Each structure stands twice: as structure tokens, then as C-alpha cells.
Amino acid sequence: MTQLVQVNVQTGRLRAADRVVVVVFSDLPAELGRLGAEGSRVAGELLRRPLLRGAGEGSAEASLEQGRRSLTILGLGRRSAFQEAALAKLLDRIAKESRDSEVRSVAILLPEHELFAGEASAARIARELALATYRFGRHEKRAKASPLASFTLGVPRGWKAAYGKGVEVGTAIAAGVALARDLANTPPNEATPDWMARQARSLARRWGARVAVLGLGELRRRRMGGIIAVGGGSGNPPRMVRIELGTGGRTVALVGKGVTFDTGGISIKPAAQMEEMKWDKCGACGVLGVLEALSRLKPAVRVRAYLPLAENMPDGKAYRPGDIVRCANGKTVEVLNTDAEGRMILADALSWAASENPDELIELSTLTGACVVALGPTGAGLFSPSDELAGALLAAAAESGERLWRLPLWPEFLEEMRGSHADLKNSGGRWGGACTAAAFLSQFTGGVERWAHLDIAGPAYVGGDANPKRGATGYGVALTVNWLRNDGRS
């Protein structure tokens, strides 16, 4: 797994570091005395520069110890104007500049502001900084690793306990995010359904979890027609994975879509950006990332994870538009579009999860382009019949800095998905595609009342050939872990 940057907490005088970053507000005095004699003097001189006067937004840099170390002032303006989005940009900037400057250690003096205070903020900051050097470079012959090894967070004395716990949580979540990214970024010629199942089995053994992997024979015996149909056109047969981890007062089912590559099947996709369809497994990868974090944090909850894994390819044995498929719970589905494959494999996984009567069921999937049209690439759609569960997930997302927006499950959306010659059809009309897909999934949640579908198609990965951040993001790991740790209650 990708090596993470170590994150430490320091009260009192900051330890020496190759790079020192002082975050300041124009209307809040900075504790410059914590930088030592030379650091305090140099920081004071920088703060008097015109760039940092007035609104107090800007940056300045100087050397320490005759160039052996550096000090940077980052001015954030007035504290009342500092918002959530600015925090995300600040963390990204500090991570990027520290990585690019090729230093080994960075110390950050944080200001006393509510967006920096508390365990949740500490966890978020630690998570972002621990992932500062993340790079999926194992297929690059000349990939150069960053020397950056540690961040030290300088905080007020009263924050020590919250930051100690928050950093522990944040680094555990960062490990889960890194795992999710690594798995999702693995190319499709390597990451077949069987490969993913083997990774899941290996991880489960390391976690001390129980694991079962269903091959094609067992899928047939269980009449999981959705996943069998989707995987039928591939030379890499489908797999279904179940992992059970932890003990506790409640049982939560996590389901993650794992289409290891999606051509669209017979309803084939356009060639442009089709290579990005290796990221159609981000839901399954995210669920494994959640389990990685939970294995470190050990909250009092029992989690059952279900990962349907299939490759959607066009072939003489591929399923066709017009086919009628029977899923694991007995419902029949008329196939209108073979590129609406995610809901087909999720139908079987959700049916299995629901049959084991969990207290709550959460499903993550890169399900629809319609959700990206609705919310853009930076936020996921949330669908749930439970106001209480939806509220708890939205709160966990806000705490994590991951954008989530609730969308409706109106009865008309389910009517749109009724089949002509089967119980359901797998594709609705042009309008409300994310909502009709969610309505389809609702037919496979059995008697579980507290269930939620997260359509993560937008934020699950960053596409585009020229984008330096191109790759899987690990979206959903942080919010799901925080929701589980918060006992799922708003």
C-alpha cells in the first residue's frame, strides 16, 4: 500500500523542521513566540510586508539558519470570512507546496479558529496531510518518490487531547483512502474480478475478518442472474465477495459496486474517455477502504461488506437489450440498455445483504452520469427513505469535508422503472436518470427500512488526460467511517 506521511501534534514550542508554515488571520495575533528566537523575528518581519497588510491575504517566505530551513507565512484574511471551502484549498496548498519543495519535514503553526478546532477538524487535516505524497506510480519505471516524511501540527495547549485522537482517526482513514485509490487505479488488465476477489480475501485475513468468495457455480446456485448476465460477455468471470468485520451493538451492511471495466457491453460506450471506466469499481474499492480504516479504529459495530465484481464486455455470450433476467430476490428485469449494468449486479448484492437483516444498509456506486449532470464532479447524490439516516450521513459528510446532497425518491420514479414484460426494466427515460436508478435499487432492499444509496459517479475519480490530479479519490471512505463511528445517528 502507498506510504503515508506521518502526522504529529505539538503544543508549546515547535520542533525544528525543514519548512515552517505559519497560518495567520489579519485580525488574530499569531503565537510567534512558539517559533523560537530566529523564527519569531523573521516571521514578524514577513508580517510587516505590504503583501500581508490590509486584507491580510497573501504569502511570504524567507530562509532560516542561513538557508538550511525555510519559513512561510500564509495569510487567510479576516477570520470571519474564512469558510469551509477555503480550508480545503488551504490544506491542498500546504500539501502541494510541501511536496514540491522536496523537504523531509514540515511544521505548521495553526491559528485558534473554529474550523481548525476539535477532533473532527483534526481528523480531516491529518487525513489530507497524510495523503500529501500519494501517487499511483508502481507501473512507472522512473517514478520518483517524494522525500516528505512528516508534518507536525502546532496547536494551542487546550487542543492537545482532541488533536491526539483526531490525528489517530485521520491517519486511519487516510490508510483506507490510499487503499481505495490503489485498488481503483489498478488497470483493468490486472484488476479483473478474480484479482479483486483475491485482494479482498488477502485483506480480510490481515484484518482478522471472515470472508467468502462466490464463483460462477455458486452464483448460479444462488440464482444471482444480474451479475451473471453482466459478466457473461467477459473472459474474466464474475465474483461476489462477502466480508464480515467487527462486533458491536448494531450490524451494518455495506455494498459497493465493482465493475472492473465497463465497455457498456452490447450498448457500447463511445471510445472517448472509455479508459476511465476502470474507475467503475470505485464503490467496491471504497468499501474495502472503509474496512481498512475500521480494522485500525475498531469501533463497536459489526460490518458486513458485499462486493459484486464483474467486467462488462461485448461478446457472443454477452447479455443483450431485450433479455429478461431474474435476480436473486426473484424479481425479473427487462434489459433495455446493457450499459445500465451497475444496478444489475447491485440487485443481487443488495438482495443478499437485505436477506441477512442488517440494522442499516449503505451502498456506494459510480452509478449514473445523470448524477454528475445534476451535481457536477465534486459532490455525490444521496437517496434514502429514512430522514434520520439521511441526516446522519449528511452530517458525517460535512464533518469529513466530502460533499453530499440528498435527492428525491418520489413514487413516479419507480413507476418509470416498471417493465413491459417483466417486473422492472433496467433503464428509464431521459429525465431524472439518477433518481430512477435509485428507485430501481429500492426494489432489492427487502425489509430494511434504514437504507441509503450514494451515487458517487462525480467525485469518485478525477478524469481528463491533462489533469495532474487524475485518478481515483477514495471518496466516501471518510464520510462512511465517520458515520459508523458516530453510531449512525444525527
N, C-alpha and C positions, 0 to 999 in steps of 0.2 A: 504494500500500500504506500501511497505517496507520503513522504516525510513531512510532518507538520513543523511549523515554527513554534518554539516554546514561548509561553506567555507567563510572566511572573508579576507579582504585586509588591509594591514597595511603599511604605509610609516613611515619613522623615526625609532625610537627605537622599537624593537619588544616587544609585551606584553609577560609577563611570561606565560610559557606553561609547561606541564609535560614533554614534549620531544621537543627539539630544533634540527632541521636538517639544516646544512649549506651546500649548494651545491656549490662546488668550481671548477674552472679550474686552471690548473697548471700555466698558463700564464696570469691570470687575477686576480688582487688583490681583495680579499673579503672584504666587508664593515663590519669588525668585530666589529667596534665601536657601531653598532646597537644592539649588543647582551648584552650591559651593561658591567660593570667593570669585574665581575667574568666570564661571558660568553666569553668576548673578550680575557681575559687572558688564559682560558682553551682552547679555540679554537686555539689560537696562539701556545700553547704547542703541541696540536694534529697535527697541520700542519707541525711541525718540525720533526715528527716521520718518520722513514725510509719508512714506508708503503706508505706515501703520497708524498715522494720526487720523483725526476726523472720524469717519465711519468705522475705522479700525479693521477694515477688510483688506487683507494683503498678506505678503510673506516677506521675510528677510532672512538671510543666512550669513553666518560668519564662522571662522575657524577657531578652535580651541587647542591649547597645548601645541602651538606652533605647527598647526595643520594636521596633527595626528587625530583630532576629533573635530566634529562639526556641531554647530548649534543652529537650529531653525526655529523661527517664530512664525506661527500660523495664526493670523488674526481673523476672528469669526464675526466681527462687528458687534452690535449690541446683543446682549443675552436674550432679550425679549423677542428678537427677530429670528433666533436660531430654532429651526424646525426639524422634524423627523427626517425629511429628505436631505437636509444639509448634513446630518450626522452620517448618513450612508455615503455621501460624497466625501466627507472628511476621512472616514476610515479607508475608503478606496484610495484616496490620495496618499495618505500616510503609508499604506501598504505598497503602492506602486513606487513612490519615491524612495522608500527604504530598500525595496528590491532592486531598483535600477541603480542606486548609488553603490551597490556591491559592498555593503558593510556587513559585519557579523552580528552586531548588537545595536539595538535602538532603545532609548529610554524616552518615555512620553510623559510629560507633566500635564495632567488633566485638570481642568477648572472645576469649581464647585457649581455645577449646573444640573438641573433635574434630569436632563436627557443623558447625563453620564452617571447618575447616582443609582444605586440599588443593584440587586442581584441580577435582574433581567438585563439591565443595560450592560453590566459587566460580562454576562454570558455572550451577549451579542458582539461586544467589542472584541472579546477574546476569540470568538469564532472567526470573525473576519480577519483578525491579525494572524491567527494560527494558519490560515489558508493563504497567506500573502504570497508564498512562493509556489503555490500549486501549479503544476504543469504536467500534462499527459505527454511525456516525452520518451516513453520506453521503446517506441519504434523509430526514434530519430538517432542516427549514428553519432551525431555531433551535438546532441542536446546538452546544454551547459546548465548545471545546477547552480542556483543562487547560493552565495555563501551565508545569506541571512539566517541566523540560528535562533535569535531570541528578541522578544520585546519585554521591556519592563514598564509596567504602568504605575506611575507615581500618583497616588490618590491621598485625600485627606485621611487623617488617623481614624475618624469615625466611620469610614467606609471599609475598613480592613476586613471585617467579617463577611460582609456582603460580597465584596470583591473576591475574597478567597473562595467562597462557594461558587460565585458566578463564573470565575475562570475555570474551575473544575468542570462545571456544566458545559461551558462554551467550548472547551477543548475536546470534550467527549463528543459533542455534536459535530465539531469540525472533523473529527475522525470519521463520523458517519457520512458527512457530506463528501469528504475525499474519497471514501469507498464508493459511494453512489456515482460520483463523477468518473472514477476509474473504470467501473463496470460499464457505464453508459457510453463512454468514449471508446471502448474497445471495438475494433472494426468488425463488421458482420461476417467476414470470412473466418474470424476467430470466435466471436461471441455467438455461437449457434445456440439453439435451445438446450442441447445436451451440455454444452460448455457452461452455460449459465446455471444449469441444474447442478453441475459438479462444483462450481464455485459456491453455490448456496449450501451444498452438503458439507464442503470443507469449512466454511464459515460457521455453520451450525455446530459442528464438532468443536471448534475453538471456543464458541460461546457456551458450550455445555447444554445446547438445546436439542430437542427431539426433532428429527427431520424425516420426511417421507418424500420420495420422488416417484411419480406415476409415469410410466412409459406408455407407448401406444396401446399395448394389450390391456393394461389396467384402465386406460381412458375409455376404451371400447366397452369393457365390462361395466363401467360406471355410467355408460351412455352419455358421455360428455361430447355431444355432437358438434357443439360450437367450435371448440378448439381443434377437434379432429378435422372439421371442414376447412378451417383456415390453414392448418398445417399440411393439408393433403397435397398441395402442389409443390412442396419442397422436398428435396432430398434429405433434409435435416428434420426428422420427425419431431412433433411437439412433445413437451413435457409439462407436468403440473407439479409444483413443489408446495409442500406444507411444512412450516416450521413452527414449533411451539417453544416459547421462551418465557421464563419467569413464573412466579407465583404471586398471588395477591388477592385482594378483595373483589376484583371485577375482571372479567375476561373481555378483551377487545380483539376483534378480527381486523386485520389489515390486508387489503387486496391491492396488488399492483400489476398493472398491465405490462406484459413483457413481450411485445412483438420485436424480435431481434433484428428483423429488417422487413420493411413494408414497401413492396413494389406497387401495391394496390391490387395485385392478383389479376384476374381477367379484366377487371375495370382498371386498367393500368394507369399509373400516375404519369404526368409529363416528366420528361427527362431532367428538366432544370431543377436543381437542388434535391434530386432524389437521393443523393448520397447522405443527406441529413436524416434520412429515415432509419439510420442506425440508432437514432435517439428515440425511436418509438418504444423503446424498452425502459424509458426513464422512470415510469411508475414502479416497475418491479425493482429497479436499481435503488430507487428512493426508499422503498420498504426495507430492503436489506441494509441501507444506511441507517434507518431508524433502529433496526435491531442491533447494529454495531454500537450505536450510542447507548442504547438501553443495557447492553451487556456490560458497559462500563459504569453506568449510573445506578443500575439495579433498583428501579422504583418498584413499589409494591403493586404490580399489575401483571396479569397473565396475558401474553400477546400470542395470538395465532396468526401467522402470515400465510397467505395463499398467492402463489405466483404462477399465473398461466403463461407459458412460454411457447411461442410459435413463430415461424417465418412465413410470410405471406408472399407466395411466388406464383406466377402463371405457368401452367404445365398441363399436360393431358389429364392429370389426376386432380387438378385444382377444382375447387368448388366454383359454381357458375351463377350468374344472375338467373333467377328463376328457380333455383334449387329451394327445397324446403328442408330445413334442418331441425332435428329435435334436440333440445338442450337437456342438461342434467336434471332439471326440475320437472321435465315433461312438457314444457311449453314448446310449441313449434314456431319457427321463424322462417318467413319467406325472404329469400335473399334478393334484394333489388340492386345492390352495389357491393361487390366484393372488397372494395376499399373501405367499407364500414365494418372492418374486421375486428377492431378492438372490442366493441360491445359484444361480439360473438364469443370471444374467448373469456371475457369477463362474466358473461352469463353463466358459464359453468363454474368459474371460480367463486362468484357470489353465491350461487346455489349451494355449493359445498360449504362455504363459510356460514351461511344462514342456517343450514341444516344442523350445525353444531351449537346453535342457540347462544351466540355471544351476547353480552350486555350492550355492546355498541359495535358498529361496523363502519370502517373508514376505507374508502377506495380512492386510489390515485392513478390517473391515467392521462396520457397525451391523447385525448380522445377526439377532439374536433378542431378543425380550422375555424369553425364558426365562433368558438370561444375567443380565439385570437383576434378575429374581426371585431368582436364586441368589446374586448378589454385591452387589446394590444399585447405586446410581448412581455410586459412587466408584471402582470397580475394573473392569478388563477381564478376560475369560477367555482363557486361553492353551491351545491344543491343538497338540500336536506328537508325532510318533512318536520323535523324537530327544531323548534325555535331555540330551545335550551342548548342543544348540541351545536347548532349553527353559531349561536352567540359565543360559546366556549371556544370554538375553532377560530372565529374571527378575533377573539381576544388573544389567543395564542399566536396567531399570525402577526398581529400588531406588536406583540412583545418580541417577536423574532425578527421584525423588520421585513417580513415576507408579505407581499400584497395579496389579499384575498377578498373577493367580492361575491356576495350572495345573489344568486339568480333564481327565478321562479320555477316552480313545478306545477303550473296550472293544469287542470284536467284536460284542456284542449290539446296539450302536447302529447298526452298519452293516446287520445283519440286519433291523432295524426299517425301514430305508430301501429294502429290495428291493421292486420294483414287482410288481404282479399281471400286467400285460400289457406291461411294459417293463423295462429293466434296473434302473431305480430309480424311486422316487416322490419328489416334492419336499416332502413333509410327513409326519412320523411321528406317533406317538400323543401323548398329553398329557404324558407324563413324559420328562424329560431332553431337552427340546427343543433346548438349546444343543449338547448332545453329539451328538444325531442329525444336526443341521445340519452339524457339523464332520465327522462320518462321511461325509455326502453329499459334501462338498468333497474329501475324501480320494480320491475316485474320479476326480479330474481333475488330480492332481499328477504323473501319469506316473511316470517312473523317478527323480524327485527324492526322495532319502531325507531330506534335511535341509530340511523344510518346516514352517511354523507358521502357524496361523490365529489371529488375535487378534479376538475378538468384543468390540468397543468400544461396544456399544449403550448401556451405562450411563454411562460418563464422557465420551462424545463431545460432549455438549451439556448445558446446564442448562436445563430446561424450567420451565413454570409462569408464568402471566401476571404474578404479583406479585413474582417473584424479581428483585432488582436485578442479579443476575449472569446473567440469561437470555441464552443464546446459545451458539454453538459454543466449545469449549475448546481445540481443537488437540491433543487427547490423542493420544499415540502418536508425535508428531514427535520429542520429546526422547529417548524410550527407543530409538526406531529409529536415530536419528543416533548415539547413544552406543554402541549395539550395533555399528553399522557401523565406527565409529572404533576400537572395541576389538577389531577384527578378528573379531568374532563368536564369540570363544572365552571361556569362563568361566575 
